[in-house]
Amino acid sequence: MQFVQLGKSDLKASRIGFGCWAIGGTDWGPVDDGESVKAIRKALDCGINFFDTADVYGGGHSEEVLAKALGAERKKVLVATKVAGVKKKGSPPRLDTSHKHILEAIEASLSRLRTDYVDLYQIHAPDHSTPVKETMSTLMELKEQGKIRHIGLSNMNVKDIGEYMEYGPVTTLQPEYSMIQRQSEKELFPFCLESDIGVLAYSPLGRGLLTGKYTRESTFPLSDLRAVDAPFQGKIFEINLRCVERLRKPASDSGRTLAQLAVAWTLSNPAVSVSLVGAKTTSQVEENAAAFDSPLSSGVIEEIAAILKETEDEKETYKKEQIASLATTPITEVRSEDAGREIVDALILWMMELHGTFDVSSQELRPLFAVASGLKATGTVGKESELEDIRTRLVGIHSGLEAV
């Protein structure tokens, strides 16, 4: 296992990290706690020393499972967790990084993790209702008390990171990054390299898509985030599946599985310190841990680049056609559920495009995601007014951002 220093800190992390989102048990399909414990212990055996969780993963359950698995090994590894907000039953978390909430949240996390400190405490997403100075002052206070060793950020843009850096040191940034989600390459990665901020890339497997285990017939229950996740919807899903099939050759050429190729590819970017890979079983851990035993060759990297370029061109053509059509054509009548699902898929795609391209706050789009996913689950026939409301609001967001 290879190790790397995170930013300017004294933290030495394994290049392959264990992402603990799935073991929370609420967002990525069924999971067995006993198997999760075995997977974490197998990770220790494989030399993985970096474990990343969050207070909202399973409402804190992920932290509890991690603590149970680590046991007496806790002080030999690096534990990172995040603070997000207040979870209300039946609703998404409300972002809250106020002084009061962070003090309550860290105590709750420390209790669940059965430890008196965390090595890295991360702000899960930007909270635009709380002054950054208040948030960072609170984190610095916790650092002085020894409850956290270092400060990290997640799901933030360059502007957000700069604001936090005005009030204290930022050790790491955690963005989503994979072959099918490369937005971070444009501005975030150059900024992190220049600022000596360690990058912890999450979802390197594209939420499982890049493992090659899904087909056009694959479906997900509404409790699984992939049920409304844009890469798994409609034509974009088909384009992604074709990309995965084309990636089988470079995977074979490099002596790797598709999953190992995806992880090794993220680590081939000089900005990425750690690839955070989720796992539910010991076999998945073993596969992940062996992904970067050796770097990808320049020939394989070039082969992958050509495949991804072709895929991106296909997506851009499709996105432009769909968004242009949806932005100008009112939704007047949905004659069948298939037609309705296509409209919802296009709306979700537009939301994702707005979020990625214009860096729209998730607080603006989250309510629309909730309505769209609800319509997809309960049926769309006769729900033209709800669909039209989403479309109208997206038009407003799009127009407002273009005018800035």
C-alpha positions in Angstrom: 0.0 0.0 0.0 1.3 3.5 -0.9 0.9 6.4 1.4 0.8 10.2 1.0 1.0 13.3 3.1 -2.3 15.2 3.1 -1.7 18.8 2.2 0.6 20.6 4.7 -0.5 18.3 7.6 1.3 15.5 9.4 -1.3 13.0 8.3 0.1 10.1 6.2 -2.9 8.4 4.5 -3.1 5.3 2.4 -3.7 6.2 -1.3 -6.8 3.9 -1.2 -9.2 5.1 1.5 -12.3 3.3 2.8 -15.4 5.3 2.1 -18.1 4.6 4.7 -21.2 6.1 3.1 -22.7 2.8 2.0 -22.3 1.1 5.3 -24.6 3.6 6.8 -27.3 1.4 5.3 -29.8 4.0 4.0 -28.7 5.3 0.5 -27.0 2.5 -1.5 -29.1 -0.6 -1.1 -29.2 -3.3 1.5 -26.1 -3.7 3.7 -25.3 -6.2 6.5 -23.5 -4.7 9.6 -21.6 -7.9 10.2 -20.3 -7.9 6.7 -19.4 -4.2 7.0 -17.4 -4.9 10.1 -15.5 -7.7 8.3 -14.9 -5.4 5.4 -13.3 -2.7 7.6 -11.1 -5.2 9.3 -10.0 -6.7 5.9 -9.1 -3.1 4.9 -6.8 -2.9 7.9 -5.2 -6.2 6.9 -4.7 -4.7 3.4 -2.9 -1.7 4.7 -5.7 0.9 4.4 -5.4 3.4 7.2 -7.8 6.1 6.1 -11.5 5.8 6.9 -14.0 8.5 5.9 -17.5 8.7 7.3 -20.1 11.5 8.2 -22.7 12.2 10.7 -25.5 11.9 8.1 -24.5 8.5 6.8 -27.4 6.4 8.1 -28.1 9.1 10.6 -24.8 8.3 12.4 -25.0 4.5 11.9 -21.9 4.5 9.7 -19.8 6.1 12.5 -21.1 3.4 14.9 -20.2 0.5 12.6 -16.8 2.0 12.0 -16.1 2.3 15.7 -17.2 -1.3 16.3 -14.9 -2.6 13.5 -11.8 -0.6 14.5 -12.0 -1.3 18.2 -8.5 -1.1 19.7 -7.0 -0.3 16.3 -8.5 3.2 16.3 -5.4 5.1 17.3 -3.4 3.3 14.6 -5.5 4.7 11.8 -6.9 8.0 10.5 -10.6 8.7 11.1 -12.3 11.5 9.1 -15.9 12.5 9.6 -18.1 15.4 8.5 -20.7 17.7 9.9 -23.6 18.5 7.7 -26.7 19.7 9.5 -29.9 18.8 11.2 -31.7 15.7 10.0 -35.5 15.8 10.3 -37.4 12.6 9.9 -38.6 12.1 6.3 -36.6 15.1 4.9 -33.1 15.7 3.7 -30.6 17.3 6.1 -30.8 21.0 6.6 -27.3 22.5 6.4 -26.2 24.0 9.7 -22.6 24.9 10.4 -23.3 27.4 13.2 -21.2 27.5 16.4 -24.0 25.8 18.4 -24.6 23.0 16.0 -21.0 22.1 15.3 -20.3 21.9 19.1 -23.3 19.5 19.4 -22.4 17.5 16.3 -18.8 16.9 17.2 -19.7 15.5 20.6 -22.3 13.2 19.0 -19.8 12.0 16.5 -17.1 11.4 19.1 -19.6 9.4 21.1 -20.6 7.2 18.1 -17.0 6.8 17.0 -15.9 5.9 20.6 -13.0 8.2 20.5 -11.9 11.5 22.0 -10.7 13.0 18.8 -11.0 12.8 15.0 -8.0 13.2 12.7 -9.9 15.2 10.1 -13.2 17.1 10.6 -14.9 18.2 7.4 -17.7 20.6 6.5 -19.9 18.4 4.4 -21.2 21.2 2.1 -21.4 25.0 2.1 -24.0 26.5 4.5 -24.7 29.9 3.0 -26.8 30.9 6.0 -24.0 30.9 8.5 -21.0 33.2 8.2 -17.8 31.4 7.3 -15.9 33.2 10.1 -18.3 31.7 12.7 -17.9 28.2 11.3 -14.1 28.3 11.0 -13.7 30.0 14.4 -15.7 27.1 15.9 -13.5 24.5 14.1 -10.3 26.3 15.3 -11.7 26.2 18.8 -12.2 22.4 18.6 -8.7 22.1 17.2 -7.2 23.9 20.2 -9.2 21.6 22.5 -7.7 18.6 20.8 -11.1 17.2 19.6 -10.1 17.5 16.0 -6.6 17.4 14.5 -7.2 19.0 11.1 -9.9 20.8 9.1 -11.3 19.7 5.7 -14.0 20.8 3.3 -16.3 18.8 1.0 -18.5 19.6 -2.0 -17.2 23.2 -2.3 -16.0 25.5 -5.1 -12.9 27.6 -5.3 -14.7 30.7 -4.0 -16.0 28.8 -1.0 -12.5 27.3 -0.2 -10.9 30.7 -0.4 -13.3 32.2 2.1 -12.6 29.4 4.6 -8.8 29.8 4.1 -9.1 33.4 5.3 -9.9 32.2 8.8 -7.7 29.2 9.2 -5.8 26.3 7.5 -7.7 23.9 5.2 -5.9 20.6 5.0 -8.2 18.7 2.5 -11.0 19.0 0.0 -13.4 16.2 -0.8 -15.0 16.4 -4.2 -16.8 13.8 -6.3 -14.4 12.6 -9.0 -14.5 9.7 -11.4 -14.4 8.9 -15.1 -18.0 10.0 -15.4 -17.8 13.1 -13.1 -14.8 15.2 -14.0 -16.0 18.7 -13.2 -13.3 19.1 -10.5 -10.5 19.0 -13.1 -11.5 22.5 -14.4 -10.8 24.8 -11.4 -10.7 22.8 -8.2 -7.7 20.6 -8.9 -5.4 23.4 -10.1 -6.4 25.5 -7.1 -5.7 22.6 -4.7 -2.3 21.9 -6.2 -1.4 25.5 -6.0 -2.6 25.8 -2.4 -1.2 22.5 -1.2 -4.6 21.1 -0.3 -5.0 17.3 -0.3 -7.8 16.0 -2.5 -9.9 13.1 -1.3 -11.8 11.9 -4.3 -15.1 10.3 -3.5 -17.3 8.0 -5.6 -14.3 7.0 -7.9 -16.4 4.0 -9.1 -19.2 6.4 -10.3 -21.5 5.1 -7.6 -20.9 1.5 -8.9 -21.5 2.3 -12.6 -17.8 1.9 -13.5 -17.7 -1.7 -12.0 -19.5 -3.1 -15.1 -22.2 -4.8 -13.0 -25.1 -2.8 -14.4 -27.1 -3.2 -17.6 -29.9 -1.2 -19.3 -32.3 -3.4 -17.4 -30.9 -2.5 -14.0 -33.4 -0.6 -11.7 -33.1 0.8 -8.2 -35.7 1.3 -5.4 -36.5 4.9 -4.5 -34.5 4.4 -1.2 -31.4 4.1 -3.4 -29.9 7.4 -4.5 -29.2 5.9 -8.0 -33.0 5.9 -8.6 -32.8 9.6 -9.4 -29.0 10.1 -10.0 -28.5 11.6 -13.5 -25.8 9.1 -14.6 -28.3 6.3 -14.2 -31.2 7.9 -16.1 -32.4 7.4 -19.6 -30.1 8.1 -22.5 -27.2 9.3 -20.3 -27.3 5.8 -18.6 -27.0 4.2 -22.0 -24.1 6.4 -23.0 -22.3 5.6 -19.7 -22.9 1.8 -20.2 -21.3 2.0 -23.7 -18.4 3.8 -22.1 -17.9 1.1 -19.5 -17.9 -1.6 -22.3 -15.2 0.3 -24.1 -13.1 0.5 -20.9 -12.9 -3.3 -20.7 -10.0 -3.3 -23.1 -7.7 -0.8 -21.2 -8.7 -2.7 -18.0 -7.5 -5.9 -19.5 -4.4 -4.3 -21.0 -3.4 -3.1 -17.5 -4.2 -6.4 -15.8 -7.0 -4.8 -13.7 -10.7 -5.3 -13.2 -13.0 -2.4 -14.3 -13.3 -1.2 -10.7 -9.5 -1.3 -10.2 -9.0 0.7 -13.5 -11.5 3.3 -12.3 -9.7 3.8 -9.0 -6.2 3.8 -10.5 -7.3 6.3 -13.0 -8.4 8.8 -10.3 -5.0 8.4 -8.6 -3.2 9.1 -11.9 -4.3 12.7 -11.5 -1.5 14.6 -9.7 -4.0 16.6 -7.6 -5.6 13.5 -6.1 -4.1 12.3 -2.8 -6.6 9.6 -1.8 -9.3 7.7 -3.7 -12.2 7.0 -1.3 -13.7 3.7 -2.3 -16.8 2.2 -0.7 -17.1 -1.5 0.0 -19.7 -3.8 1.6 -17.7 -7.0 1.5 -14.2 -8.3 2.1 -13.8 -9.3 -1.5 -14.6 -5.8 -2.7 -12.0 -4.5 -0.2 -9.3 -6.8 -1.5 -10.1 -5.8 -5.1 -10.0 -2.1 -4.2 -6.8 -2.3 -2.2 -4.9 -3.9 -5.2 -6.0 -1.2 -7.6 -2.9 1.0 -7.4 -0.1 -1.6 -6.8 1.5 0.1 -9.8 0.6 3.2 -11.8 -1.2 3.1 -15.1 1.1 3.3 -18.1 1.0 6.3 -20.3 -0.4 4.2 -23.1 -3.4 3.0 -21.0 -4.0 6.6 -19.8 -4.1 7.8 -23.4 -6.5 5.0 -24.4 -8.8 5.9 -21.5 -8.7 9.6 -22.5 -9.8 8.8 -26.0 -12.8 6.8 -24.7 -13.8 9.5 -22.2 -13.6 12.2 -24.9 -15.9 10.2 -27.1 -18.3 9.7 -24.2 -18.3 13.3 -23.2 -19.0 14.4 -26.8 -22.0 12.1 -26.9 -23.3 13.4 -23.6 -22.9 17.1 -24.5 -24.8 16.6 -27.8 -27.6 14.9 -26.0 -27.7 17.4 -23.1 -27.9 20.4 -25.4 -30.7 18.9 -27.4 -32.7 17.9 -24.3 -32.3 21.1 -22.4 -33.0 23.3 -25.4 -36.2 21.3 -26.0 -37.3 21.3 -22.4 -36.6 25.0 -21.8 -38.9 26.1 -24.6 -41.6 23.5 -24.8 -44.3 23.6 -22.1 -45.4 20.3 -20.6 -49.1 20.1 -21.6 -50.1 16.4 -21.4 -48.5 13.2 -20.3 -50.2 10.3 -22.1 -48.2 7.4 -20.6 -45.9 6.6 -17.6 -43.0 5.9 -20.0 -43.4 9.4 -21.5 -43.7 10.9 -18.0 -40.5 9.1 -16.9 -38.6 10.5 -19.9 -39.7 14.0 -18.9 -38.6 13.5 -15.3 -35.3 12.0 -16.5 -34.7 15.1 -18.6 -35.6 17.4 -15.7 -33.2 15.6 -13.4 -30.5 15.8 -16.1 -31.1 19.6 -16.4 -30.8 20.0 -12.6 -27.5 18.1 -12.6 -26.2 20.2 -15.4 -27.2 23.4 -13.7 -25.6 22.2 -10.4 -22.3 21.2 -12.2 -22.0 23.9 -14.7 -23.1 27.0 -12.8 -22.3 25.7 -9.2 -25.9 26.3 -8.0 -26.3 25.9 -4.3 -27.8 22.4 -3.5 -30.3 24.3 -1.3 -31.9 25.7 -4.5 -32.1 22.5 -6.3 -32.8 20.0 -3.5 -36.6 20.7 -3.3 -36.9 20.2 -7.1 -35.0 16.9 -6.9 -37.4 15.7 -4.1 -40.5 16.5 -6.2 -39.0 15.0 -9.3 -38.0 11.7 -7.6 -41.4 11.6 -5.9 -43.2 11.9 -9.2 -41.0 9.2 -10.7 -41.9 6.9 -7.9 -45.7 7.5 -7.7 -46.5 8.2 -11.4 -46.6 11.2 -13.7 -49.9 10.8 -15.7 -52.1 13.7 -14.8 -49.3 15.5 -13.0 -48.5 18.0 -15.7 -48.9 21.0 -13.4 -46.2 19.7 -11.0 -43.8 18.9 -14.0 -44.5 22.3 -15.5 -43.7 24.0 -12.1 -40.3 22.3 -12.0 -39.6 23.3 -15.7 -40.6 26.9 -15.0 -38.4 27.2 -12.0 -35.4 25.6 -13.8 -35.9 28.1 -16.6 -35.8 30.9 -14.1 -32.6 29.6 -12.4 -31.0 29.0 -15.8 -31.9 32.5 -17.1 -30.8 34.2 -13.9 -27.4 32.5 -13.9 -26.8 33.3 -17.6 -27.4 36.9 -16.8 -24.8 37.1 -14.1 
